[in-house]
Amino acid sequence: MSLEKNTPILQRRSLVVQVADVLLQDLRSGKWVGELPGENALAERLQVSRFTIRAALDMLRREGLISRVQGRPTLITAKARTLRQPASTRAIGFLSTEPLHALSPAILYRIAEMRRHLQDNGYHLDLHLGLQRRGPHLLANLARLIRHARADCWVLHLSTPEIQRWFMEHDVPTIVSGSCYEGIDLPFLEIDRRAVCRHAAGLFLGLGHRRVALLTVEDKAAGDIAGEQGFREGFEKSPHRDAEPIVRYHDGTMPGLRAALTSLMRSKSPPSGVLIARSMYVFAAMGHLMNAGYRIPRDVSVISRDDDSYLAFAEPSIARYRVNVRGFGRRLLRMVLQMATLGSVTPRQNWVMAQYCEGKSLGPYQPS
C-alpha cells in the first residue's frame, strides 16, 4: 500500500476524529468537487480500515457536510467556504436537572474523573446544571442549548421523560447516566436498582421482618421506578404470605421527609424495616427515627439502597449497596468516547451490579 505525498500520518488516539478532520480539510481545500472517492480509496489513502472511514464519514454527515445513501456516491452538500473547522467540536456536554450544590459526592467525583480522562483524549467537558425539569419552555430551552453549546456527545444525568424523549427524537448523540424511561430508546449505563431492591426485600424477610417500607421520592427518576418494582417483586415471590410491602413517598425536603416518616411510624401497623432510596436522605431519616425514640436496629432496621462516601462514617454502620465508583466512571467514559467518535454504542443497555455491604443498622425482627 503506497502513500500519497504529504499524506498525514495518523495517531491511534481518537482515530475516527482525526480522519474526519483530514477529510474536512480536503473538503475545505476543494480537493473534491461534487462527490467523495469511495470508501476503499479513502481507506487506502489514509491507511485505515473501511470501518474507520465509514465512522468518520458519518460524523461529517451529521454535521450536514455530506450526504450518504447506501450504494451511491457520497455527495458533498456544503460549499467549501461554509465548512466549519473542525468537524468535531471536541466537547462533551454534561446535562443535569440538579444544580451544582445538590450533586452528591459520588457524582462530583465522577465528573472530575470524566473531565480528566476526556482531556487526555482531546476533549473538554462542558457542564450544564440546574436545567428546569418541566414547564412550557423546556423543549425550546433544550433546542437553544443544543444549538449554541455544541457537543459531540451529551451525557444526561437525572433527566426526565420529556428530556430523554427530546434527545431521542432529535437524534442527538446521547448517553444516559442512569436508566431510560419506558418508551425511550437511548444508550444508558445504570446501577441495577431493581435487583438491589429485590435483594433488600429478601434480606428483610429472611430476618423475620414482615412489614417493610420503601421510603422514596415523589418525583421519581427511572431508577427509582425500577427500584420500586424490584421491591414489590421481592414480596410477591416470597413464601411468606403475611409479608406486606409499603411504599411511602416524600417531596425531597426535610419537612416532607419528617412528615412521611411520622405518618409511617404512627400507622396502626408500623414497619419494622425501612429501605431508604437515595443516600442523601439516610442520615436525616435515621436521625428523625432516633429522635422519635426508635432504636436502630432494635425497633427499626434500616438499609440504604445507595451508597456515598460519607455513609462510611455512620454509627451504627449502615447496611447499604455499594458500586465501584471508579469502575462505573471508566465504563461511562468508554461509552461517551465511542458515541463521540463513532456515533453509536454497543451494547446500548449497560447494567452495573451493586455489592451488598453489611451494617449494624440491619438486624432480626424483635417483637415489642
Secondary structure, 3 states (H helix, E strand, C coil): CCCCCCCCCCCCCCHHHHHHHHHHHHHHHCCCCCECCCHHHHHHHHCCCHHHHHHHHHHHHHCCCEECCCCCCCEECCCHHHCCCCCCCCEEEEEECCCHHHCCHHHHHHHHHHHHHHHHCCCEEEEEECCCCCCCCHHHHHHHHHHHCCCCEEEEECCCHHHHHHHHHCCCCEEEECCCCCCCCCCEEEECHHHHHHHHHHHHHHCCCCEEEEEEECCCCHHHHHHHHHHHHHHHCCCCCCCEEEEEEECCCHHHHHHHHHHHHCCCCCCCEEEECCHHHHHHHHHHHHHCCCCCCCCCEEEECCCCHHHHHCCCCCEEEECCHHHHHHHHHHHHHHHHHHCCCCCCEEEECCEEECCCCCCCCCCC
